[in-house]
C-alpha cells in the first residue's frame, strides 16, 4: 500500500467504467526538460538520472538491471517499487538518460523515472534480451503460451527474489507497481497473467493484452479475476499497435469491474508523450 493511503481508502477509488480522455498532444512544442528529483539532472535537451546496475541471469545469459532509490530515509516498510519494462530496440538505459528525438519518446520516459523517484518510488528497469535490443518473451512463441521457465520468467523470478532479499535496498514488496511501453507494455500485462498478486497497479503504454502482437490481438475468454487496476496511455495515430486493440482490453476489464482509465491522444504515434509522466505517477500513487 502506498504510504499515507489506507486499504479502505484505496478500495474506494475503484470504478467500473473506462473513462476515455482525448487531448491535443504537446509533443511538437516540447520544452527543455527539468528534473524534480535530486537523483536527476537536466542539461540542455537531455535529462539524466543517476542509477546503479545489477547483473542477473535469465538461465541462458546475463542481463543488466538498472535501479535507483529515492533520496532520504525510507518508510518503515521500505520504499514502494516501480518496475519499468522497455520497448524493443530501445535499451532500458533509455529510462535513465535521453534527449528530445530519442526512440519511443524516451525523454518523457526518463521524466517518468524522475517523477517516480521524486514521489518516493524506487525504480527498477530490467533489460530485455540481447542487451535490450530484443522483444520481451511475453508474446513470442512458444513462450506466449508456455511461460514458466522461459528466459524472461527466470529473470523475473530472480529479480523478485532479489527485491525480497534486500539486494536492491529497503523495498516494500507489498507495494509494487509496473509500467512499460510497446513490448514492455505487453510485458506489463504479463504481470497480471503470470504473477498474480505481485503488482498493485499497472500502466500500459502503446500496447494491449500480454499475448497480443500489434493488430493481431485475441483476448482470452476470461481475464485474470484479480487483474490490477490499469491505466492505458496510447497514441490515437499509433500504426504499430492500433488503439482499438488496447480499447478492447480496457473495455473487457471495465466489464469485469476492474478500475480502468485511458488517455488517448489523437495525433500521437507509438511513443511516450508529454502528458504521460504526471498521469502515470498520479495513477501509481492512488
C-alpha positions, 0 to 999 in steps of 0.5 A: 500500500502506498504510504499515507493511503489506507486499504479502505481508502484505496478500495474506494477509488475503484470504478467500473467504467473506462473513462476515455480522455482525448487531448491535443498532444504537446509533443511538437512544442516540447520544452527543455526538460527539468528534473524534480528529483535530486537523483536527476539532472537536466542539461540542455535537451537531455535529462539524466538520472543517476542509477546503479546496475545489477547483473542477473541471469535469465538461465541462458545469459546475463542481463543488466538491471538498472535501479535507483532509490529515492533520496532520504530515509525510507518508510518503515516498510521500505520504499514502494517499487516501480518496475519499468519494462522497455520497448524493443530496440530501445535499451532500458538505459533509455529510462535513465538518460535521453534527449528530445528525438530519442526512440519511443519518446524516451525523454518523457520516459526518463521524466517518468523515472524522475517523477517516480523517484521524486514521489518516493518510488524506487525504480527498477528497469530490467533489460530485455534480451540481447542487451535490450535490443530484443522483444520481451518473451511475453508474446513470442512463441512458444513462450506466449503460451508456455511461460514458466521457465522461459528466459524472461520468467527466470529473470523475473523470478530472480529479480523478485527474489532479489527485491525480497532479499534486500539486494536492491535496498529497503523495498516494500514488496507489498507495494509494487507497481509496473509500467512499460511501453510497446513490448514492455507494455505487453510485458506489463500485462504479463504481470497480471497473467503470470504473477498474480498478486505481485503488482498493485497497479499497472500502466500500459503504454502503446500496447494491449493484452500480454499475448497480443502482437500489434493488430493481431490481438485475441483476448482470452475468454476470461481475464485474470479475476484479480487483474490490477487496476490499469491505466492505458496511455496510447497514441490515437495515430499509433500504426504499430499497435492500433488503439482499438486493440488496447480499447478492447482490453480496457473495455473487457476489464471495465466489464469485469469491474476492474478500475480502468482509465485511458488517455488517448491522444489523437495525433500521437504515434507509438511513443511516450508523450508529454502528458504521460509522466504526471498521469502515470505517477498520479495513477501509481500513487492512488 
